[in-house]
């Protein structure tokens, strides 16, 4: 047997300690973006380097890992990240939400309710919700420090003025623990209610932007809205065409070049379970 | 009754160069003060120092709040100062693009300050925005247009509406009519004069245009080389200037 080429879960222990320190701080101040010294990972920025580093820092040999991309376990990003941890950490993996202790995700929160024993790790492209309204990082930090969040509503106002409703459908800004406005990564706003009062620990890692933030278990997360235009989640007219679920988030899939399309659950694990139960 | 704003020996140096030095004055509620002088005389530096955008090298700026308490600007916490600037004060920039959020519609521009102080009702924000657009003579059907599609004069008026929507008590203006053609200037001045009088606003206006000072202001300060060389009632200074520089300034206005 050769000496293993990697430390457990790829990152060296010093780096993991640095990330854990940032994680502790993030958990202590829910929604606050903690800077950390993100490392180069053996994958391109934008493929989930932030999430991978957070997962690597909290992973133990006893953990069972699930990785999803757009809700699916079998898409490129999910498969390669799962393989990465199988190779570097030798942990067990699963596609069943209930069996996982750590779930790394891109774009979705599983439909199956999470438990206190689980940790959800998000891959975040842009952690700063104020970025598109105020490009100066010095200014946005000051705005967070002084709770100057009026400008967030300017964005929602624009939506209503232009489209007649709050048309922001993903990356929907929310207020954590009545203090920090945060960016829930590009999950659809359909998933925003799942963030609120969730029993699982939720960690967010942005590798390119070098920021970590967190929502501890049972923390309030309120999606921003107007009194006369309250927050609402999308509904579909038809159920999932595979499992018939009416309660899950549906993806539109183009099936041919003649206009054929079908709506199916984006959460593949949920869809499989619903189908076998039916 | 106490002065709304009192400035005490405010100086600002840019390294060895003097921006403005030893400026002192008091501004009373409802009063409009014009600061005139040539380019580079320190008008804008002084305005930035007293409006909290720049820290003076020495001197004090005191403001008496709605609660009647007198506060020194440098003794306030940053949160308090920024809140004051957002609610009780307004700032009209010479270039409307600096004062507006160009990426969002006119309605959102007017509504921003309302949302910043906690208004969370879309219908109310919109009707207030419409009301203010009307007051600055912008047609209501332009409410959802981007300020990019507005003319220079309209942008300037939009900027004024955006500042006045939270009913501030004090408004700072830096060359509000600069860069506009003469007929648009006249309309804007007329509008400003009406608004200032009707709302009982106090204002500090920086301008190099004596006509603007004559039309809007009650009192005037003349600056040269960073120093205040003459102060007094506007009519008095314009009719009977004492300093040689002021005399030159008044006599160099073109008569048509």
Interface residues (C-beta under 8 A of the other chain):
Chain A: X133 X142 X146 X148 X150 X151 X153 X154 X155 X157 X158 X160 X161 X162 X225 X226 X227 X228 X229
Chain B: X78 X79 X82 X101 X103 X104 X105 X107 X108 X111 X112 X113 X115 X116 X117 X118 X120 X121 X122 X123 X125 X126 X143 X144
